[in-house]
Amino acid sequence: MRFLAARALPALLCLLPAACVTNPVTGHKQFMLVSEAEELQMGNEALPSIVYSYEHEYQDPELKRYLGTIVLRLHAVSHRANLPVDFRVLDT
């Protein structure tokens, strides 16, 4: 078993740099286990249960429009402006 582990370790260490990406905020390399696509998928899958866990999602179009202008302005200058944005107003 030790022999197998000793042979597998160098192969695993060779794959490690492939999982490192540059953090757009810090500019430093960082180990990432989840890709952007996986992150988006996880968020989309989690959204219904998050909304369900609160008693009420506000459906006020005027409030959503007002907050939307603020959210979109902030998103445009964020370090991940290339990603889609969505927000909900929940009664917490």
N, C-alpha and C positions, 0 to 999 in steps of 0.2 A: 504494500500500500504506500509506504514512504517513497519507494522508487517512482511510482506513478505520479504522486504529488510533486516530487522533485522535477519530473519531466514536464508536468503540466504548468508549473509556475512560470517558467520563462515565456511560454506561449500566451498565458493570460496577461503577463506584463506587457507583451507586445501590443495587445489589443487596447490597453488602457489609454494611450494617447488619442485613440479614435473617439473615446467618450468624453474628451475634454473640448470645451468650446470657450470662446472669449465672451466674458460677461460684458454686455454693452454699457453697463453703468460704471463698472470699475476698470474695464480694459484688461483685467487679469484673466488668465486661463482658469477654468473651473470644471470640475468633474460633474457631468450631467447624466443621469440615468434615464431621463424622460425627454423625448424630442418635443419640439413645438407642436407637431401634429398630434402626438399622444396627449400633450397637455390640453390642447383644444378639445380633443375627444373626451377626456376625463371631465372637463368643465361642462360640456354639453350633456354628458350622462348624469352628472351630479345636479344639474340645474332643477329638474322637476322635483327631486326630493328636498332640495333646499327651499324652494318656493312652497312646497307642501308643508314643511315643518313650521311655517308661520301661518297664522290664522287668516291673514288678509294681504292680498297684493293690490295696491292702489291702482285704479283704472282711470284716474283723472288725466285726460289728454293734455290739459293746460300745464299741469305739474310736470308731466313727462316731457313736454316740449321745452319747458323752462330748464329743467335739469339736463335735458339732452344737449342744449346749447353749451352748458358748462362742461358736461362730460366730454363732448366732442372737441372742445377747445383744449382741455387738459390732455386728452388722448393724442391730439395732433402733435403735441410737443413732448410726448413721453418717449422713452427709449425703445418702446415696442409699438410704435405707431403703425407698423405694417400688419399687425394682428387685428382681427375683427373685434368690435366692441359691442357690448350689449349690457343693459342695466335694468334692474327692476326696483321699484319702490315697495318695500315690504314693511308691514306693521310689526315693529319689534317691541 
